[in-house]
Amino acid sequence: MCGSPAWWNGTRTVSTVHASEDGVVEHDPESCRRRARCSSKSCDVGSWTVYEDADDYPHRLFGLDLVVSAVCMFVLGMETLTASAAAHLCSRDSVRRWARWVASLAEPRDLEQLCARLDPDGLPPPTGPARGGRAARVLVLLDRLADLMETRGVALRGRGCGLVRVLHDRLVRFGEVFFLTRASPPLRADPARLPL
């Protein structure tokens, strides 16, 4: 904002989006944010959303269950990018960004080695769809890892697919947070850290 006079310029509605128990995409109650526009045509900002409270979050929030569902639907070849985004009430860019985030969580090779250590005959088959690539492999391997951990007596504290169960467990046990909006720490496939 350059300090020039500004005026009110509409509103912006935001809400939290998540998947319910039966997989239906739901919105939490919406809240309205006011928008403003600068009178100067040379202003770098131009227009902005006004956050009146310190705890106002600037945009829609998506729950981890919904993020994983959208990524799975796309990278595992069930739907196109457009169809996955529409089904989850988000943009194609969000699904694409979330797929990159999933792909960056762990090295597939490390997850494969850990799964093979826990069950030498239990590796999942290679993922088929070319568009899923690394993200699809990470999802499949985290599902397998979560299943193997539970068969070995580790009670994971999360529910749902392997990614959700493993990340929720890491949060509860170790306080590790894996951010969607900035670089997350690598998910270390370290057998010494598993409570087996």
N, C-alpha and C positions, 0 to 999 in steps of 0.2 A: 504494500500500500504506500502510495507516494505522498499522502497527506492532503490531496485534493478533496473537495467535497464528494460525498457518496450518497447514494439513495438506496432504499429498499428495492429489491429486484426479485420478488417471488419467494418461494419456499422450496425446501428439499425434504422429502420423506425418507427416513431410514428405518431399518429394522434388522433384527437378528433372524437368520434363516438356519434351520436345522432339519434333520430327518427324524420323524417320529418312530416309535417302536415298530410300526408296520411298514416303514420305509417311505411314507408319504412326506413330501417336502412341506414344511410349515413355516409361517412367519410368526415371530413373537409380535406383541403390540408395536405398532409403528409410532415413531415420534417425528415431529416436524421441526426442521431447522430453517431459520430465515436466511435469505441470500441478499447480498449487497453488491452494488456496482459502482466503480469509480467514475467520476465525471471526466477525467483526463484520458484522452485517446492514447497518450504515450505511456500510461501506467503499465508497468510490467505485470502486475497481478490481474487487472481488469475487473474480475468479479470473484467473490469468495462466499463461503458459507460461514455464518456467524455462530460460534459456539459460546453460548452464554454461561454455561456451567463448566467448571474445571473438569468434571468427569464425563462430559459429552464426548462420545467417540465419533470421529469424523465420517465414517461410512458404514455401510451394512456389514454385519459380522456373519461369517459362515462357520458353523460348527464343524469339528473334525470329521464327524460321521458323514456329513454332507460332502465335504471336500473329497474324502476317500471314495464315496459313492460316485461322484462325478468323474473322478480320475479313472476308477475301475471301469465304468461304463465306456469311457473313451479308449483307454490304452489297451484294454483286453478285447477290443474289437466288437463290443456289443452295439455301440451306437457311434454316429459321427460326432465330431466336435460340436457342431451346431445343435444336434439333438440332445447331447449330454448337457450342454449349457441351458437349453430351454427347459429340460426336465428338472433342473436344479435351480432355476430362477437366478442364473448368474450369466456373465458374459463368456464368450469363447476365449477371450484373453485370460480370464480367471482360470478356466479349466486348463489352458495351456501352461499358465504359470504354476498351477498346483501340480501338474504332471512333472514339470522340471524340479519342483521342490521334492516330490517323492523320489525322483531319480537321484537326487543329491543326498538323500538320507544315509545311504550306506553303499559300500562296494559290493556288487552282487557276488564277486569271487569270495569275499570274506563271509558273507551269509551262507554261501554254498559250503564252504569249509566247516563252518560251525554246524550246519545241519548234518553234514556227513559225519562229523565227530559224534553227534548225539545219536545218529542212526545211519550207519554206513549204507544201508539199502534204501533209505528213505528220501532221496532227493526228488523233488517234483520234476516232471518233464519240462524240457525247454519251452518257453512261451512261443507261440506261433506267430501272432500278428506282428508284422514289421513295424507298424506305427507305434506299438507299445514300447518296443526296445527295452532300454534299461529300466524305465519306470515300471513296466509290466513285470519284469524279472524281479525287481525289488518287492513289489506287491506279493507275487507268488511265493517268494522265499520267506517273507515275513509271516505269511499265513502258515507256511510249513514250520517255521521256527516256533511260532506261538503254539501250534499243535504239539510239536515235539517237547517243548518245555512243560506243557500241561500233562503229557503222558509220563514225564519224568518226575511229576509231583510238584511242579512249580505252579502255584495258584496265581495266575495273572489277574490283576485287579481291574482290568478293563473288560469291556464287552464288545462283541462285533468281530470284524475282520482282524487279521493278524497285526496290521499296522496300528489300528486303534488300540488293541490289547497291549501291544509292546510299548507304544509311546505312553499310554496311560500308566502302565506299570513303572516305566522309567521315571515318570513325574512323581508318583507316589513313593517309590523306594528311594530314589536318588535326588529328587528335586530338579531333574533335567527338564528343560523347556525347549521344545522344537518349534521355533517361530515360523509362521507362514510368510510373514512380511519382511523378514530379513534372514540372512544366512544362519542356518541352524548348525549346532555342533554335529560332527559326524556321529552316527549311531554306531558305536563300536561293537563289533561282533566278537567280544572277548569272553571266552568260556569261563575265565576266572571270576568274572563279575556276575555270572549266573548263579542264583541260589539253588544249585542242584544238590 
